[in-house]
Each structure stands twice: as C-alpha cells, then as structure tokens.
C-alpha cells in the first residue's frame, strides 16, 4: 500500500463551534462545506482534514460499530472499486478487522472501514470526484 | 496561522504490534524510530504520522491532563519559540484551552499543548531539528 494518507477525519460533537474556531479563529479556508455534515480543510499537500458531525460519523461507520469508534479515521484513496477490495483484504491479512465491508455510496464512491491492531479506524476508498492537482491541491466533487 | 499540519500523533497502546502492522503489513518505511517510544511514518508531503507509546504520550501532555486525552494530537510547527507563544495565545483567544504552557525540551525544542473547542489536542512547536526538503521529504534529528 502506498505510504500516503488522503483524509484525516475527526468525529465532531459541535460542528458550528468547530467551524468558528477553524475559520474565524485560525483563519483557515474550507475546501468544501456540507451544511450540518462535514467541513474539509486542506492541511498538507494532497491531504484534507475532515470535521464530520459525530452522529453522521457513527452512521458512516455502520452504526453497529459505534461502541468502538475512536473518533478518528485515516483515509487512503485508491484507483478503483477492485483496489478497495484488494487493499481491505491485504489489511485484514496483516491483522486488521473489517468493520464495514466494501459498499457503494452516492457519487460513485466505494469504500470500506477496517480497524488496525492499534485500534485506529481506516477508510479505504475509491472516489471518482476526488483528485490532486499537479500543484498538490485537493479538488472535491 | 498557516493552514498546515506537520505531525499527526496517535497514542499507541502496543507499539510493537503497531510497528509490525505498519512496517510488515502495509510495507511502510519509518522516517525515525525511537525504541519503545515513538515511530514516525511520512504520510503526505511534509507530514509525519507518529505512533507514540500511550504512557509517554500522556506524560508528554503533562500527566495531569490524562483524563481528557483524546488519543490524537495535531501538530503545527513554527519558526521560533516566540512564535510558539504567539500562536498558542492566538488559539486561546479563539476559544482553545491551554493544557500545557510553552516549555523547552531536549534538542532545543519548544512546544505547548492546547485543546480546541472540538476537544482535539494541538501541539504548537518550534523544532530546530525538523525540516522539509524542497522535494517535500521530512528530515528529523
């Protein structure tokens, strides 16, 4: 697996307060905001930090996994739905537990969630609406 | 504050198991390993993921802060000890709580820890042994 993260996602109990802190307090510009759901900030070349409403974060991990949710996911994007499947299987072979098997979402996204032996939740995703420009800027949607 | 993270640090209950997963399972190369303490992996241009022994992680945040430790810190590096002070104050003015005021460490490092309104712990640091090459590679020590 490429040694690269693409998203870091934080379960966010109060999205509006977080938004005020990052935007007005730190002066950061959002790459994308989905009202009441999620705000993305670019925090390194090719890397987005996602502030994800905590209830929706739990839903996204499949609901049933909620008791073990760590409040953070590390996301790794790959080139195809098949590669999501291969990468998820490779992580499981290396000792990770599959929390939510691969499934399709809105916008042609395919993803799966696994928990690594350190207890950290990873998302392995294929997202046709996500790309990195030559200058390292992330474009979404 | 620049819209840039430099380190993401995870409290790691079992460092050796985590090391086996990231190194042998994912095939990742460490930038730096300090035996029994911390392992760094570069995960984006200019960005390191740190796996930090959970007990030492708690110590680093000042011990007394342990009950509120979230298990993740976002680190932002700045150019001088004075800038650590200024940035920490700016974050406090924007609604963050200072967990550990600025202090000096080994190697000429100065840092402080603050908790943002989202409950996430940030480290603001000046580290003279850390730099990013023109190619985006992180060099430590």
Interface residues (C-beta under 8 A of the other chain):
Chain A: X1 X3 X4 X5 X6 X8 X10 X12 X13 X14 X17 X18 X20 X21 X24 X25 X26 X27 X28 X29 X41 X42 X43 X44 X45 X46 X47 X49 X51 X70 X71 X72 X74 X90 X91 X93 X94 X95 X96 X116 X117 X118 X119 X120 X136
Chain B: X1 X3 X4 X5 X6 X8 X10 X12 X13 X14 X17 X18 X20 X21 X24 X25 X26 X27 X28 X29 X41 X42 X43 X44 X45 X46 X47 X49 X51 X70 X71 X72 X74 X90 X91 X93 X94 X95 X96 X116 X117 X118 X119 X120 X136
